[in-house]
Amino acid sequence: MPVTYVVGDVHGALDLLLTTLREAGLIDAGGHWSGARARLWFLGDFFDRGPNGIGTLETVMRLQHEAQAAGGRVAALMGNHEPLILAARRFGNRNLGGGASFLNLWHFNGGHDSDLWALRDEHVRWIENLPALARVGETLLMHADATFYLEYGSSLEAVNAAIGATLQSDDPREWDRLLEAFACRREFWDPVRGKANLQKVLAAYGGSRVVHGHTPVPYLTGRAQPEPLVYQGGRCVNVDGGMAYGGYGWVYRLEEQT
């Protein structure tokens, strides 16, 4: 059975991503797929903060084709910074209320003009087709450690369809609603409330544990650590090592029984 790996938020830290994938044996010295039949999932947030969002996106797109040709698979979820840059592109300086615009919001969240200028239609189409949630065996993959997905549907298919429809909408209010929802985080962390939230999400979408990104591990623990954060009795794994903040790049291997 092919091994499945998961990578968290890259945020334009392309050099660290390549080093991390190379050390895991998934790419060779030239940056090409060498993972054979392995499965590799990215949890979104390719853009912003770090210097090379477009380069990161194009690398993942290229590896997707190379892995498929080798009998493997590279797949990705949508993070919040994907709709954020698409909203900046679609609506620009349109006011969100309170004096802010989609472009302002994107810049405030680490957007680089060089990424926006280089964003092409083929990039947009690829992003628009990313799922928000996926399940690999008993592991539920999601970008955000948040429950807002339940507002978009009670099944994986419903959530992915609803969020996908938002990205096709010309209504800025729908985009604003999605971006506001993605502002939620840390909703699985509290020993009591977090456990209850986790149970709701798993009951709706299946699986016995969640692997997520979105919230850098040091934001939860107050310190950097060399391994992904496993919490809630092993039912939650945070793989956001803060790659664009001088943190760690991780390739997290899912256990075969999951």
C-alpha positions as CSV (number, residue, x, y, z in Angstrom):
1,M,0.0,0.0,0.0
2,P,1.5,3.4,-1.0
3,V,2.6,5.6,1.8
4,T,0.9,9.0,2.3
5,Y,2.6,12.1,3.4
6,V,1.3,15.5,4.4
7,V,2.8,19.0,4.2
8,G,1.4,22.0,6.0
9,D,1.5,25.7,5.2
10,V,4.4,26.7,2.9
11,H,3.6,30.4,2.5
12,G,6.1,31.0,-0.3
13,A,9.0,29.4,1.5
14,L,10.0,27.5,-1.7
15,D,13.6,26.8,-0.8
16,L,12.7,25.2,2.5
17,L,10.0,23.2,0.9
18,L,12.4,21.8,-1.7
19,T,14.9,20.9,1.0
20,T,12.2,19.2,3.1
21,L,10.9,17.2,0.2
22,R,14.4,16.2,-0.9
23,E,15.3,15.0,2.6
24,A,12.1,12.9,2.7
25,G,13.1,11.3,-0.6
26,L,10.1,12.6,-2.5
27,I,12.1,14.7,-5.0
28,D,15.6,14.4,-6.4
29,A,18.5,16.8,-6.5
30,G,17.0,18.5,-9.5
31,G,13.7,19.0,-7.8
32,H,11.8,16.3,-9.7
33,W,9.5,13.7,-8.3
34,S,11.3,10.7,-7.0
35,G,8.6,9.3,-4.6
36,A,7.5,6.6,-7.0
37,R,4.0,5.5,-5.9
38,A,3.9,7.6,-2.7
39,R,0.9,10.0,-2.0
40,L,1.7,13.6,-1.0
41,W,-1.0,16.0,0.3
42,F,-0.5,19.7,0.7
43,L,-2.9,21.5,3.2
44,G,-3.0,24.8,1.3
45,D,-1.6,28.3,1.9
46,F,1.0,28.4,-0.8
47,F,1.0,32.2,-1.0
48,D,1.9,35.2,1.1
49,R,4.3,36.0,3.9
50,G,7.2,34.2,2.2
51,P,9.0,35.4,-0.9
52,N,7.9,32.9,-3.6
53,G,4.2,32.0,-3.6
54,I,3.9,31.6,-7.4
55,G,7.0,29.5,-7.5
56,T,5.6,27.3,-4.7
57,L,2.3,26.9,-6.5
58,E,4.0,26.1,-9.9
59,T,6.3,23.5,-8.1
60,V,3.3,21.7,-6.6
61,M,1.4,21.8,-10.0
62,R,4.5,20.3,-11.7
63,L,5.0,17.7,-9.1
64,Q,1.4,16.7,-9.5
65,H,2.0,15.8,-13.1
66,E,5.3,14.1,-12.5
67,A,3.9,12.0,-9.6
68,Q,1.0,10.9,-11.7
69,A,3.3,9.7,-14.5
70,A,5.3,7.7,-11.9
71,G,2.2,6.1,-10.4
72,G,2.1,8.3,-7.4
73,R,-0.1,11.2,-6.5
74,V,0.3,14.8,-5.4
75,A,-2.9,16.5,-4.2
76,A,-3.7,19.7,-2.3
77,L,-6.4,21.3,-0.2
78,M,-7.4,25.0,-0.3
79,G,-6.1,27.1,2.5
80,N,-7.4,30.6,3.3
81,H,-4.6,32.4,1.4
82,E,-5.8,30.9,-1.9
83,P,-9.2,32.6,-1.8
84,L,-7.5,35.7,-0.3
85,I,-5.3,36.2,-3.4
86,L,-8.2,35.3,-5.8
87,A,-10.4,37.9,-4.0
88,A,-7.7,40.5,-4.4
89,R,-7.5,39.7,-8.1
90,R,-11.2,39.6,-8.7
91,F,-12.4,42.6,-6.6
92,G,-9.2,44.7,-6.1
93,N,-10.1,47.9,-4.3
94,R,-13.7,47.2,-3.9
95,N,-14.7,48.2,-0.3
96,L,-15.5,45.5,2.2
97,G,-16.9,48.0,4.7
98,G,-15.1,49.8,7.3
99,G,-12.7,51.4,4.8
100,A,-10.9,48.2,3.9
101,S,-10.8,46.5,0.5
102,F,-10.0,43.0,-0.6
103,L,-6.7,44.2,-1.9
104,N,-6.0,45.9,1.5
105,L,-6.9,42.7,3.3
106,W,-4.6,40.6,1.1
107,H,-1.7,43.0,1.6
108,F,-2.4,43.1,5.4
109,N,-2.1,39.3,5.4
110,G,1.3,39.2,3.8
111,G,0.4,39.5,0.1
112,H,3.3,40.2,-2.3
113,D,2.4,42.2,-5.4
114,S,4.9,40.0,-7.4
115,D,2.6,37.0,-6.8
116,L,-0.5,38.8,-7.8
117,W,1.1,40.2,-11.0
118,A,2.3,36.7,-11.9
119,L,-1.0,34.9,-11.2
120,R,-2.3,33.5,-14.5
121,D,-5.6,32.0,-15.5
122,E,-4.2,28.5,-15.4
123,H,-3.2,29.1,-11.7
124,V,-6.7,30.4,-10.9
125,R,-8.4,27.4,-12.5
126,W,-6.2,25.0,-10.6
127,I,-6.9,26.8,-7.3
128,E,-10.6,26.9,-8.0
129,N,-10.7,23.1,-8.3
130,L,-9.0,22.4,-5.0
131,P,-11.1,20.7,-2.3
132,A,-11.5,22.2,1.1
133,L,-11.6,18.8,2.9
134,A,-10.4,15.3,2.1
135,R,-10.2,12.0,3.9
136,V,-7.4,9.5,3.6
137,G,-8.5,6.3,5.4
138,E,-9.3,7.3,8.9
139,T,-7.6,10.7,8.7
140,L,-9.5,13.8,7.9
141,L,-7.4,16.4,6.2
142,M,-8.3,20.0,6.6
143,H,-6.5,23.3,6.4
144,A,-8.0,25.1,9.3
145,D,-8.3,23.9,12.9
146,A,-11.8,25.3,12.9
147,T,-15.4,24.2,12.8
148,F,-16.7,26.7,10.3
149,Y,-16.7,24.0,7.6
150,L,-19.9,22.7,9.2
151,E,-21.6,25.9,8.1
152,Y,-20.9,24.9,4.5
153,G,-22.2,21.4,4.6
154,S,-22.6,18.1,6.5
155,S,-20.5,16.0,4.2
156,L,-17.2,16.3,2.4
157,E,-18.9,16.6,-0.9
158,A,-21.3,19.3,0.2
159,V,-18.5,21.4,1.8
160,N,-16.3,21.2,-1.2
161,A,-19.1,22.0,-3.6
162,A,-20.3,25.0,-1.5
163,I,-16.8,26.5,-1.1
164,G,-16.1,25.8,-4.7
165,A,-19.3,27.7,-5.7
166,T,-18.1,30.7,-3.6
167,L,-15.0,30.9,-5.7
168,Q,-17.2,31.1,-8.8
169,S,-19.4,33.9,-7.4
170,D,-19.3,37.5,-8.3
171,D,-20.9,38.4,-5.0
172,P,-18.2,40.0,-2.8
173,R,-20.3,39.2,0.3
174,E,-19.9,35.5,-0.3
175,W,-16.2,35.9,-0.5
176,D,-16.1,38.0,2.6
177,R,-18.1,35.4,4.5
178,L,-15.6,32.7,3.5
179,L,-12.5,34.8,4.4
180,E,-14.1,35.8,7.8
181,A,-14.8,32.1,8.4
182,F,-11.2,31.2,7.7
183,A,-10.1,33.7,10.4
184,C,-11.2,31.1,13.0
185,R,-8.4,28.9,14.5
186,R,-7.4,27.0,17.6
187,E,-10.9,25.5,17.9
188,F,-9.5,22.0,18.7
189,W,-6.9,23.1,21.2
190,D,-8.9,23.5,24.5
191,P,-9.0,20.2,26.4
192,V,-12.8,20.4,26.8
193,R,-14.3,22.7,24.1
194,G,-11.7,21.6,21.6
195,K,-12.5,17.9,22.2
196,A,-16.2,18.6,21.7
197,N,-15.5,20.6,18.5
198,L,-13.2,17.8,17.2
199,Q,-15.9,15.2,17.8
200,K,-18.5,17.3,15.9
201,V,-16.2,17.6,12.9
202,L,-15.3,13.9,12.8
203,A,-18.9,12.9,13.3
204,A,-19.9,14.9,10.2
205,Y,-17.0,14.1,7.9
206,G,-15.7,10.8,9.1
207,G,-12.4,9.6,10.3
208,S,-10.9,9.1,13.7
209,R,-8.4,12.0,13.7
210,V,-7.7,15.3,12.0
211,V,-4.5,16.5,10.4
212,H,-4.5,20.3,9.9
213,G,-2.3,23.4,9.4
214,H,-3.4,27.1,9.6
215,T,-2.1,27.8,13.1
216,P,1.7,27.6,13.4
217,V,2.7,25.3,16.2
218,P,4.6,28.0,18.2
219,Y,1.3,30.0,18.3
220,L,-0.2,27.1,20.3
221,T,2.7,26.0,22.4
222,G,4.7,29.2,22.7
223,R,7.9,27.5,21.4
224,A,9.2,26.0,18.2
225,Q,9.6,22.2,18.1
226,P,11.2,19.9,15.6
227,E,8.2,17.6,15.1
228,P,4.5,18.1,14.2
229,L,2.3,18.7,17.3
230,V,0.1,15.7,18.3
231,Y,-2.6,16.6,20.7
232,Q,-6.1,15.7,21.9
233,G,-4.9,12.2,22.7
234,G,-3.5,11.6,19.3
235,R,-6.7,12.6,17.5
236,C,-5.3,15.9,16.2
237,V,-2.0,16.6,14.4
238,N,-0.8,20.1,13.6
239,V,1.7,20.1,10.7
240,D,2.2,23.9,10.3
241,G,5.8,24.4,11.4
242,G,5.8,28.1,10.4
243,M,8.0,27.6,7.3
244,A,7.8,31.3,6.3
245,Y,8.6,32.5,9.9
246,G,12.0,30.7,10.2
247,G,10.3,27.6,11.5
248,Y,10.4,24.0,10.4
249,G,9.4,22.3,7.2
250,W,7.7,18.9,7.9
251,V,6.7,16.0,5.7
252,Y,4.4,14.1,8.0
253,R,3.9,10.4,7.3
254,L,0.4,9.0,7.9
255,E,0.5,5.7,9.7
256,E,-0.4,2.8,7.3
257,Q,-3.4,1.8,9.4
258,T,-5.0,5.2,8.8
